[in-house]
């Protein structure tokens, strides 16, 4: 009887240890996967923001000369915009350089 109890205890103890080891390995793998996913998401978000900023600075934010001229009205009045500094004929505001206008984060 003592031999049967000893064998049963040893077998059960080994089984519990193996199960605990498997559970710990699974939990560690899950935690590592979650951390890697969060890090990758953060990096992807930062890269996407940088690319969007670069594209916005290089691309006029509308069509027509009020958006694409070298100098634009900050209000984008219809038919405003020029290749030279000056004032908007519609609202009277001073034109701003398109490069400066887009670079300062002007977004709609």
Helices and strands as residue ranges (DSSP letters): H 2-58, H 65-68, E 71-72, E 96-97, H 98-103
